[in-house]
Amino acid sequence: MSSSQEISVKQFFDATVARLSSALGTEAAPVARILFEDIAGYNRNYLFINGDRSITDFTRDKINAAADRVLSGEPVQYVVGSARFMGYDFKVTPAVLIPRPETEGLIDMITDDYSGVSRHLTCLDVGTGSGCIAISLALALKDVSVAAIDISREALEVAQENALRLSARVDFSQKDALHLSAPATPLYDFIVSNPPYICPREAKDMDSRVLSYEPHGALFVESDADPLLFYRAIATYALKALRDGGRLYFEINADYPQQTVDMLKGLGYADAEALRDYRGLYRYVKACI
């Protein structure tokens, strides 16, 4: 579409959806909305009320350039530099995973369990990435001290920026989830983690956008032979780090709910159970000590 041809915002939105549809199918309209809102500030209300207004060549060029990147395979969240999670906009870069809707269910589960608690709480987020879990908990719970760790310095820089922008108090530090030193005394009321859990053999069935752009170290375990590698290491650490009655929360590989539960029970956890996400998949496990 020539930049010299006058066109309304709504016409250009429809043209962008049509352009994206060849590659994205039913995702085209939601992706176009993200591009229009994040790049130009044109949200749904603006399109409805002011859709007949002419769009400037400058804005069209910016949106077209972003659409080109999406059509080349880049996730739209990396293109615009942010992702929506729990009602907040989180900065994302290729150093961190894009927050997923199913992870919001993990936040809901924890806040349901602790929303009525009046005492001060302490928690740890292992493998924080963008900080979406730790920051959301810091903002959602009334009286909580949140610590968060990640092995990636680049990820921690993104997480710290998100915490600062969203006015969330989180203590970030660089540590390896597979080699955590047990504390001298228990520190936390609950520990939460969404660690790497995809087996290498599963890569052939994954979205090419995920494989090409998202950090493999945050996605994959080292081998198909040990899919619970991170869960076992974190759960072993948590036995020493959790206070009496403390809870452990995991987002899990939906192929291994029973194996994860059995592993936790074998370590001595009580009430270990797998829970379903909004799509009906077993996506979470929680347990008590």
Buried (B, 14 or more C-beta within 10 A) or exposed (E): EEEEEEBBBBBBBBBBBEBBBEBBEEEBBEBBBBBBBBBBEBEEEBBEEEBEEEBEBEBBEBBBEBBEBBEEEBBBBBBBEBBBBBEBBBBBBBBBBBBBEBBBBBBBBBBEEBEEEEEEBBBBBBBBBBBBBBBBBBBBBEEBBBBBBBBBEEBBBBBBBBBEEBEBEBEBEEBEBBEBEEEEEBBBBBBBBBBBBBBBEBEEEEEEBBBEBBBEEBBBBEEEEEBBBBBBBBBBBBBBBBBEEBBBBBBBBBBBBEBBBEBBEEBEBEEBEBBEBEEEBBBBBBBBB
